[in-house]
Amino acid sequence: MWDHTEHEGFEIWVLPIPAFGPRAPEPLFHYSGYICRHGADAHVEGRSVRFHDMMRNYTGPNAALDAAYADARKRIDRFHATGSWGESTA
């Protein structure tokens, strides 16, 4: 189920995704999400920024949510500092 919060004038929407693979003692998760302005139609191209982490495994959906929100907040803070959603090359 999608979860969301707000940060510095943006909405952050995140979905924890169960990881598939060998059995683990605890359920493992990845995440997918997007960032958009309040009231934006996130399905229209250019109105949202999508991000995900399908490489790392997080123990439980709450750990995946925490990691996703931290990732999104860093992206928003970088956007405010540089004016761009792109990764810094410095």
Secondary structure, 3 states (H helix, E strand, C coil): CCEEEEECCEEEEEEEEECCCCCCCCCEEEEEEEEEECCCCCCCCCCEEEEEEEEEEEECHHHHHHHHHHHHHHHHHHHHHHCCCCCCCC
